[in-house]
Amino acid sequence: MSKILTKLGIVTDNDKMLMSLSFVLFIPILLDFIAGFTSGQSSNITMIVYGVTFIFVFIQGWSRISINNIFTVLSLYFICFLNAVIFPNSVDYVGIPQYLILLFYLPLGFVLFRTIKSWSSFINILFVFAPFAILIGIYIIFFTSVTTLDRSETYITYMEFSYALLPFVCASYAYYHSKKRIGGLIMYIVGIAEMLSFGCRGALVCALFFAILLSFGISSQRKWMFITLLLIVVIAAFNLDSIFGFLSRFSLFENSHVLRKALEGDVFQHESRNEILLNCENRLSSMGIEISGLFGDRPYCGSVYPHTIIYEILMQWGWILGSFLLLLLAIVFVKGYMRDPVSRMVTIFFGCAALGRFFVSDSYLNNGLFWIMIACMLSVISTKDKRMVNGKGND
């Protein structure tokens, strides 16, 4: 086993922790595969996957456990307990996703992944899982019945599939960017095609945005390439109808949610979502300095989340505390981006592969990936690894 890990470049304890983190990111797409393979009869297997992963990662990182990190998790638990006492109606919104956050993602993130000391091997290790994720995507699209647009007939929704695949699509491009190996680019293109075939708009945009940011956001010496790409994007923007119409003729894309929305002239809009956002704006304009607590936004959105983390946090924590929390989130990402090339790459990765979705969909109270991202970003801004991702030295 040790020889296999060494061959994969996993040598130090820090590398092993990055491997564990990569597998945790891999779990959603793995569960999609299991759901498609078992026709949705996978609840027991899901529990086993989470349970075994939790035990294995904690055994692997036992020496990293510290009182301070345990105290951080206990503090988050206390906030949840206090919220339930002050706002008892919030308990109605607690279900399996929230229990997973409390019992799986928070302990792993803040007790173990928070202790990662170097991120220079992250993409190389995450890329190990990318071929499996891409192959799972191919299996789901071609060999299961999930490509129907009717959610009542599916075991996997297009949004769930896209965001589960997104980290590995991004990792494929990052690997290509750093190693200049064509295999990474091929997997990135295949992943983009999978998202376009059976995927959501937000994940597709995040994957494309990641490639642009990584290509031009780390080096300041590629401005002409950036200008050329920008011109291509502008030209394509004026011919979207023709491009979408051409792609829709292929059987691979006949059930594409993105193309269907585009051909309906609704690619960036959605009637129900617009109504939710309008309700959020009405609430924000009238709530004063009131704090509604965790899930306090739900009654104003028809029992769903606001579909943007800015409105969600402001509606839950109020104008003062909510603005402070959003400012802290921005500072963490800005600080990570400004540190060094390694930190910059990891910050761009988490910004696109994780944070981006919470601006257009999903809730940070429903998804454990948000909390893993926060723990990892706290590690990123506290590390002192100055090595360049592409091997060109320090800034």
N, C-alpha and C positions, 0 to 999 in steps of 0.2 A: 504493500500500500504506500509506504514511504517513497519507494522508487517512482511510483506513478505520480505522486504529488510533486516530487522533485522535477520530474520531466515536464510537468505543467507549470513549473516556476513557483510552486508553493513550498517555500523552504522554512521561513521563520514563523513564529507564533502569530505575528501580525498578518502574514499572508493567509494563515489558516482562518483568522478572524474575517478577513476580506472574502475568503471562500464561503464562509458561513453566511455572511451578508449577501453574497451573490445568490446563494441558494434560497434565502428568504425572499429575495426579489423574484426568483424563479417560481416560487410556489403558486402564484395566481395562474400562470399559463400552464403549469403542471396540472392544477386542479381543473382547468378548462379541458385539457386532454382527457383526464379521467372521467369528467362529466359527459363528454362526447362519446367516450369508449363504453361507458356503462349506461348510456341513455338517461343520465340524470340521477341514477341510483347510486350516489357516491358519498352520502353524508357520513357514514361510518369511516370510509377511507379518508375523507377530509379530516376528521378528528384524529385519526392515526397519524396522518402526515404532519399536522401541527404539533401533536404531542411528542412524536419521536424527534422532530426537528428541535423543539424547545429543549428537551432533555439532552440531546447530543451537543447542541451549541453551548449550553451551560456547562456541560462536562468539559468541552473543549476549552472554554474560557474561564474555568473556575478560578485560576490564579489572578484574573483581572478584576474580580469582584472587590469593590471597596465600599466602605460605609457611606461615603459621600454620594456615590451614585445610587445606592439603595435608598438613601434619604431623599434624593430627587424623585424617585418613583413613588415613594410613600407620600411625598408632598403633593404629587399629582393625584394620587388616590384621595388624599384629604380634600382637595379642591372638589373632586367629584362627589364625595360624601357630603360636603358642606352644601354643594349645589342641590343635591337631592333633598336635604333638610329644608333649605330656604325656598326652593322651587319644586315641590313634590310632584307637580304635573310632568316634570321633565322625565321622570322614571318611565312614563308611558312610551317614550321613544327609545328606550334601551332594549337592545336585542342582541343577536349573535355577533354582528359586527362590532358592537361596543365591548362585549365581553372579550372578543379577540384582541381588541386594542388594549384592554386593561390587563389581560392575563398572558398575552403573547408578545405583542409589539412593544409596549412600554418597557417591560423588563429586559427584553433582548436589546432594544435600542439604547436605553439610558444606562443600563448596567454593564453591557458588553460592547456594543458597537461604538458607543461614546468614547471608549478607551483606545480606539485605533490610533496609532501613532504616525503611520506613514500611509499615504494614498497613492504613491507612485506606481504600485502594481495593480491598482484597482481595475482599470479597464482590461488589462491582460487577463486577469482572473475572471472578471465578469464575462469576457468574450468566450471563455470555455463553454458557457451555457448557451451562447447565442445560436449555434447550429441546431441545438435541440429545440430551442424556442421557435426558430424559423420552420423546422420540420413539423413541429406540432401545429403551427399555423397552416401549413400545407395540408396536413391530415384533416384538420377541422373543416377547412374550406371544401376539400374534394371528397372526403370519405365519411362525413357525417351530414345530418340533415339540418345543421344549425344555420345555413345560409338563407333561410327564409326571413323575411322582414317582419313576420308576425311573431311578436315575442311570446305569445301564448303557446306557440308550437316549438319553442326552442329550449335548449338546456343552457345555452350560452348566448348572451346578448352581444350585439355588435360593439357596444361601448366597453363592456367587460373584457371582451377579446382584445380590442385595440390597445387599451391601457395596460393589459397584462403583457402584451407583446412589445410595447413601446420601449422599455429599458434596454432590451436586447437589440432592437433596431438601432437605437442610439449607440449602444456599445459597439455594434458592427462598424458604424461609420467612424467612431472614435478610434477603433483599432486600425482601420484603414488610414486614418489621418496620421496616426503616430508611427505605424509600421510600414506604410505605403505598400501593403499587400492587397492584391486585387480581390482576394477572397472576402475580405471585410466589406468592400464596396458592393460586391455581388449580393451578399446577404442583406445589406442595407436596402438595395434596390428591390430584392424579392420581398423583404418585409414591408416596404412601402406599397408594393403591389397587393400584398395580403390585406393591408389596412384599407386600401382603395376598394378592394373586392368585397370585404365584409368588415367595415370599420367605421369609426366615428370621425367627424371633422376635426375635433379638438386634438386627438392623438396624431392625426395625419399632419396637421399644422405644426404641432410640437416637434415631430420627427424632422420635418423639413427645416424648421427654425433652428433646431439643434445643429444640423449640418452647416447652416450658414454662420451661426455664431462661432462654432468650433473652427471653421475655416478662416474666418476673418476677425474673430473676437480675441484670439490669443496673440496673433502676430499683427503688427501694425505695418508690415511691409508688403501687403497684398491689396492695396487700395484699388489698383487697376482691375484686378480679378473681381473685386467686389462690385465695382462700377459696371463691369461687363455682365455679371450675374444679375445685377439690378435691372439692367436694360432688358435682359431676357425675360425677367419676371414681369416687367411692365408690358412688353410685347405680348406675352402670354395672357396677361390680364385682360387685354383688349380682344382676345380671341377665345375666351373661356367657353362660350357656347359651342363653338366649332370643335374645340378639344374634347369637351365633355360628351358631345354628340358622337364623335368618332369613337371614343372609348366605350360608350354604352352599347355599341354594336357587337362587342366581344362577349361571348357567353360567360367568361370569367367574371365580368363586371355587371351582369344582368341583375344581381341582387344588391348592388352597392348602395348603401345608405347615402354616401356622400354624393354619388352621381345622381341618384334619384332626387335628392334635395336640390342639386344644382340645376337639373333640367326643369324643376318646378319653380326655379327662381327664388329658392328659399334656403340657399346654402349657408348663409350667415344669420338667418332669422328663424324663429320658431314661435308660433302664436302662443302656446302655453307658457313658454319660457318668458316671453315678453310680458305676459300677465303676471307671472311670479315677480319679475323685476319691478314692475309697476307697484305691486303690493309692498315690496321692500322699500321702495322710495317713499311711498305714502307713510309707512311706519317710521322711517328715519326722519322724515320732516316733522313728525309730531311727537316723538318720544322724549324730547328734552334730554335730561341727563339720566334718565331711567336705565337701569340694568335689568335685563330679562333673564339672564343666566343661560347656562348650556341648554341648547335646544329651544331657547326662548324666541327664536326666529320662526319656528315651525308653525305656530298658530296663525301667523300673518301670511304664510305662504301655502296654505292649504295642506298642512301637515308634511310638506316636503321641504328640502333645503333650498336656500336662495340661489343656488347655482353660481355663486361667486363668493369667494372667501372674504372679500372686503366687506360686502353687505352682511355676511353671516357673522363675522366677528364684531362688527359695529352694533348689530342688532342684539347680540348676546351680551356683550361686555360694556355697551354704552359708548357715547362719543369720546369721553376722556380716556378711560382704560382701554377701550377698543383701539383708539388711534395710537396709543402707546404700544400696544401689542403689535400692531401692523408696522409701526416704526421699527420695533426690535427685529421683526422678521426681515424687513428691508435692510437693516444694518448688518445682520448676519450674512446675507447674500452679497451685499456690497463689499463687506470685509473679506469674504471668501474669494470674491472675484479679483480684488486688488492685491492679494498677498503674493502669489507667485504662480508660474505656469501650471504646476500640478494642481494647486488649490483652485485656480481659475477653471481648469478643465472639469474638475469634479463639481464645482459650483454650477457651471453651465449644464452638466449632466443632470444634476438633481433639479435645477431650475426648469429644464425642459421635460425630463422623464418623470418627474413627480409633481413639482409645484404648479406647473402650467395648467394641469387638469382642474385644479381647484379655483381657477379664475373663470372657467367656462362650464364646469360641471362638478359633481361630487361634493362631499362635505368632509371637512377634516375630522369630524366626529364619527364618520362612518368608515373611514379608510385608514388602516394601520400604516400604509406607506408614508403618510404625512408625518407620522411620529418617528418612523425610522429615518426619514429625511432630516428632521430637526436634530435628532441625536447625531447623525453623521455630519451635518453642517457644523454643529458645535465642536465636533472633533476636528473638522477641517480648519476652522479658524484658530484652533489652539495648537496645531502641529507646526513643526519647524522644518518640514521636508522641502528643500529648495530645488530638488532635481526636476529637470525639464521633462515633460512627457515625451517629446519627440527627440530627445537626446541631444539637443543643441546647447545645453548649458543653462545657466541661470539668467534671469532678467538683468 
